[in-house]
Structure formats: C-alpha cells, structure tokens
Amino acid sequence: MLAGERGEGTAMAMRILSESARLIGAERMLDISGAHIDSSLYQGPATLEFARRLADGGARVRVPSTLNVAGVDENGWRGWEVPEEWASGALAQMKAYEQMGCRPTWTCAPYQTEPRPAPGEQVAWGESSATVFVNSVLGARTERYPDLLDICCAVTGRAPAAGLHLSSNRAGEVLVDLAALPAAVFGDPAFFPVLGHWTGLEAGGSVPVFHGLDITPSEDDLKALGAAMASSGAVAMFHWPDVTPEAATLADAFGGDATALEAALDRPLRPTAADLSGARDALGSPGAGAPGEIDMVVLGSPHFSLAEFGALAELARGKRRHPEVRLLVTTGRAVAQLARLNGTLAVARDFGAEITVDTCILTSPMLPDEIRTIMTNSAKYAYYAPGLLGRGVVFGGLPDCVESAVRGRVVRTGPAWV
C-alpha cells in the first residue's frame, strides 16, 4: 500500500497510519473488521481538503465503515441558522466520504441500528462516546481514534497494535465503589450522566470498574455514563461486573489479577451524595437559568435512541411546550425512521419538538443568536456547550426537561441520592 499500488489516496492513508504507529511505539499493525468515522465532521476547508485528497486519490474503505455526524442536517439545514458557506463545505465533505464507500449513517451512535461488532472483534472507531460504548458495552476493541486517523484505518484495513486493542490494556485500573449510595439513585434519570461526569473527573483516562450497587443499567444508562466520562475525563473503557461482557465477575474486571484487585479495593473511589450533588450542579453554567428562564431544551447527545423516544412520548403525550421555549431532539436517520413507524416521533412533534438528524448542536452553527440558555439531560452537552457554543446551560433529568419546556421556566426536582 505504501508503494502506491492501490492508488495515491491509499498510499497517503498508509503513510499517515505508519507514522502514527511509530510515534506511539506500536511494533506491528493488526487487521480490523470495521470502522466508525468521526472525520466526517466538517470543521472548515482543511478537513474538506483532506477528504477530497483521499477520495480523489482513489481511496476506498476496505472494511464496513459507518459515518459519524456531519456539519449539517443534509436535508434540513435551511430551517436553522447555518451559513450557506458552511453548509456548502459540509455537504461537499459528506459526499467525499460517501465516495470512499462509507455508509451514510450520520450518527454518533451507530450501534443503535447498524450491525454490531462482536466481543473481541478488532475495529477502529472515532468519536469519544462511541468509542467507550463499543469497548465497554459491546466488548469489541478499538483505541480512541482521533479525526483523520480513523479514515486512514478504514482505507487500509489496518490499525496499530496498541492501547485498547491489546488485552493487557483492557483490565480495570480503579474501583468506583457505589455501596454507600441509596438504591433509590437508580430511579433518578439524572444519576448515570451525573455519575459519569464525576467519575471522568476523578478517573481521568484510566479504566474504571463500577461495583457495590445491585442494579442492572439499561443500554441508554450505559451510553449516558460512558459519554459523560469521555467528556469530563478521557475514559475509553469501563467495566460493570455482571453487565459488561468482559466482566462476568469483579475479578474478571481486573483481568484476573488478584494483586491489582486487592490494590483497587484498598484505594477505591467512593462517591458520596454530596459528591454527586456537586457534580450535578457543576453540569450547569454559573447563573444560567437563574431567573428560571430558558430558551431551548436540547435532547440527544449521544443521539436519541428509540427507547428514549418512547420515554419522551410517555412524558409529553397530551401536553404542549410553552410557546417561548423550543425543544430540539437530535438523532440518527435510522432511529428517526423507527420512531416515525412506532408513533413516538409524532407524539414528540405534537408536543412541539423539532427533530434534527445527521448532526448536533455542538458540531453545526445552527442555533439562532436569541437562544442564550439551553436545558439538557445530556452531561456531554452540558460539559461542552458553554465553551463551544457560548451558551448558558442548565442540566436536569428528562422529566425535568419536559416539565421545564411545558412551564416555560426551569423546573428541577431534588436528586434521589439526597
């Protein structure tokens, strides 16, 4: 491939990948069976030029490759404040990745509708929330690939044998002991994103293992937990014994290493009710919503699932949002179609929700200037929006978000851990 027998685009990808492997000290490459491409996100002329050089050089993906969010909703961007120049570049970049043979899924949560990699399968996934989900919940193996490198893996079908591709790096490193928390926390819809936010800050880039709470999280719980940890920290994998595939037991979560388990038990992270309350409060901008006013409720980071559409429908059925508070749901095309078929999309729209696919508010300049304060149930949105968007943020669980949209002001119930 380096010699160019498969075209200049493939040679370019292999040169980049080989140099990356050298820099991280990988001694060999391994074959991958799939990829998820975050490079699809338009960030300006440079990312478009990179995609075009690959595509025009004949590069084509060698493994099934899904596409992360783009810079615009391909068919709905004109309904928002997206500048024409930005949309033109984003649409051109979308076409370049499709030209390379990637599947136009345009979602940060491809596992919701696409074929899933099996436990132990070697893949190359970009996007932090997707990476932590595929490693932890599905048990496939990927590093936390940055933009531009993920497509190089997909084009070559190779990845550096390093990091979380290797069994030696997938064992738990820190124990998060939840035993002191009341069982009622499981019923609080804000619990998992708040726990994830706190754990990311405490665990950094290590592999946490959750223990001590006799509950079985749903996939959406695990999605929210992982996305939050990958935002406030750099967590790319976690274990939940008897829930995630590489942790049938607590001992398994630490790779069967009795010494590592004993050390973790001696120095656990023990979140208290006060810790979680502090983390919940930190997921909001100082002063945001202080008078009780919000301009928009935003749901769907990571992209809203079909189950989440069902939960929204249960809360919103027969109600209508306040005329001065907009409600936006971001999701993938395939999930939107499924929600349309089962009727939950219609309930959301009857409530007054706007539905956007292909993108999200963090990656597209779509929000009008008059939207100054948003409320969300996503720890990821809450963590990034003040810096990336310059908006104030209020965090709350899904029921609080819906009730706030109805009343036209912030409504937040007390957390279950207090």
Secondary structure in CASP SS format (residue, H / E / C, confidence):
PFRMAT SS
TARGET T0000
AUTHOR 0000-0000-0000
METHOD secondary structure of the structure
MODEL  1
M C 1.00
L C 1.00
A C 1.00
G C 1.00
E C 1.00
R C 1.00
G C 1.00
E H 1.00
G H 1.00
T H 1.00
A H 1.00
M H 1.00
A H 1.00
M H 1.00
R H 1.00
I H 1.00
L H 1.00
S H 1.00
E H 1.00
S H 1.00
A H 1.00
R H 1.00
L H 1.00
I H 1.00
G C 1.00
A C 1.00
E C 1.00
R C 1.00
M E 1.00
L E 1.00
D E 1.00
I C 1.00
S C 1.00
G C 1.00
A E 1.00
H E 1.00
I E 1.00
D C 1.00
S C 1.00
S C 1.00
L C 1.00
Y C 1.00
Q C 1.00
G C 1.00
P H 1.00
A H 1.00
T H 1.00
L H 1.00
E H 1.00
F H 1.00
A H 1.00
R H 1.00
R H 1.00
L H 1.00
A H 1.00
D H 1.00
G C 1.00
G C 1.00
A C 1.00
R C 1.00
V C 1.00
R C 1.00
V C 1.00
P C 1.00
S E 1.00
T E 1.00
L E 1.00
N C 1.00
V C 1.00
A C 1.00
G C 1.00
V C 1.00
D C 1.00
E C 1.00
N C 1.00
G C 1.00
W H 1.00
R H 1.00
G H 1.00
W C 1.00
E C 1.00
V C 1.00
P C 1.00
E H 1.00
E H 1.00
W H 1.00
A H 1.00
S H 1.00
G H 1.00
A H 1.00
L H 1.00
A H 1.00
Q H 1.00
M H 1.00
K H 1.00
A H 1.00
Y H 1.00
E H 1.00
Q H 1.00
M C 1.00
G C 1.00
C C 1.00
R E 1.00
P C 1.00
T C 1.00
W C 1.00
T C 1.00
C C 1.00
A C 1.00
P H 1.00
Y H 1.00
Q H 1.00
T C 1.00
E C 1.00
P C 1.00
R C 1.00
P C 1.00
A C 1.00
P C 1.00
G C 1.00
E C 1.00
Q E 1.00
V C 1.00
A E 1.00
W E 1.00
G E 1.00
E C 1.00
S H 1.00
S H 1.00
A H 1.00
T H 1.00
V H 1.00
F H 1.00
V H 1.00
N H 1.00
S H 1.00
V H 1.00
L H 1.00
G C 1.00
A C 1.00
R E 1.00
T C 1.00
E C 1.00
R C 1.00
Y E 1.00
P C 1.00
D C 1.00
L C 1.00
L H 1.00
D H 1.00
I H 1.00
C H 1.00
C H 1.00
A H 1.00
V H 1.00
T H 1.00
G C 1.00
R E 1.00
A E 1.00
P E 1.00
A C 1.00
A C 1.00
G H 1.00
L H 1.00
H H 1.00
L C 1.00
S H 1.00
S H 1.00
N H 1.00
R C 1.00
A C 1.00
G C 1.00
E C 1.00
V E 1.00
L E 1.00
V E 1.00
D E 1.00
L C 1.00
A C 1.00
A C 1.00
L C 1.00
P C 1.00
A H 1.00
A H 1.00
V H 1.00
F H 1.00
G H 1.00
D C 1.00
P C 1.00
A C 1.00
F H 1.00
F H 1.00
P H 1.00
V H 1.00
L H 1.00
G H 1.00
H H 1.00
W H 1.00
T H 1.00
G H 1.00
L H 1.00
E H 1.00
A H 1.00
G C 1.00
G C 1.00
S C 1.00
V C 1.00
P E 1.00
V E 1.00
F E 1.00
H E 1.00
G C 1.00
L C 1.00
D C 1.00
I C 1.00
T C 1.00
P C 1.00
S C 1.00
E H 1.00
D H 1.00
D H 1.00
L H 1.00
K H 1.00
A H 1.00
L H 1.00
G H 1.00
A H 1.00
A H 1.00
M H 1.00
A H 1.00
S H 1.00
S H 1.00
G C 1.00
A C 1.00
V C 1.00
A C 1.00
M C 1.00
F C 1.00
H E 1.00
W C 1.00
P C 1.00
D C 1.00
V C 1.00
T C 1.00
P C 1.00
E C 1.00
A C 1.00
A C 1.00
T C 1.00
L H 1.00
A H 1.00
D H 1.00
A H 1.00
F C 1.00
G C 1.00
G C 1.00
D C 1.00
A H 1.00
T H 1.00
A H 1.00
L H 1.00
E H 1.00
A H 1.00
A H 1.00
L H 1.00
D H 1.00
R C 1.00
P C 1.00
L E 1.00
R C 1.00
P C 1.00
T C 1.00
A H 1.00
A H 1.00
D H 1.00
L H 1.00
S H 1.00
G H 1.00
A H 1.00
R H 1.00
D H 1.00
A H 1.00
L C 1.00
G C 1.00
S C 1.00
P C 1.00
G C 1.00
A C 1.00
G C 1.00
A C 1.00
P C 1.00
G C 1.00
E C 1.00
I C 1.00
D C 1.00
M E 1.00
V E 1.00
V E 1.00
L E 1.00
G E 1.00
S E 1.00
P E 1.00
H E 1.00
F E 1.00
S C 1.00
L H 1.00
A H 1.00
E H 1.00
F H 1.00
G H 1.00
A H 1.00
L H 1.00
A H 1.00
E H 1.00
L H 1.00
A H 1.00
R C 1.00
G C 1.00
K C 1.00
R C 1.00
R C 1.00
H C 1.00
P C 1.00
E C 1.00
V C 1.00
R E 1.00
L E 1.00
L E 1.00
V E 1.00
T E 1.00
T E 1.00
G C 1.00
R H 1.00
A H 1.00
V H 1.00
A H 1.00
Q H 1.00
L H 1.00
A H 1.00
R H 1.00
L H 1.00
N H 1.00
G C 1.00
T H 1.00
L H 1.00
A H 1.00
V H 1.00
A H 1.00
R H 1.00
D H 1.00
F H 1.00
G C 1.00
A E 1.00
E E 1.00
I E 1.00
T E 1.00
V E 1.00
D C 1.00
T C 1.00
C C 1.00
I C 1.00
L C 1.00
T C 1.00
S C 1.00
P C 1.00
M C 1.00
L C 1.00
P C 1.00
D C 1.00
E C 1.00
I C 1.00
R C 1.00
T E 1.00
I E 1.00
M E 1.00
T E 1.00
N C 1.00
S C 1.00
A H 1.00
K H 1.00
Y H 1.00
A H 1.00
Y H 1.00
Y H 1.00
A H 1.00
P H 1.00
G H 1.00
L H 1.00
L H 1.00
G C 1.00
R C 1.00
G E 1.00
V E 1.00
V E 1.00
F E 1.00
G C 1.00
G C 1.00
L H 1.00
P H 1.00
D H 1.00
C H 1.00
V H 1.00
E H 1.00
S H 1.00
A H 1.00
V H 1.00
R H 1.00
G C 1.00
R C 1.00
V C 1.00
V C 1.00
R C 1.00
T C 1.00
G C 1.00
P C 1.00
A C 1.00
W C 1.00
V C 1.00
END
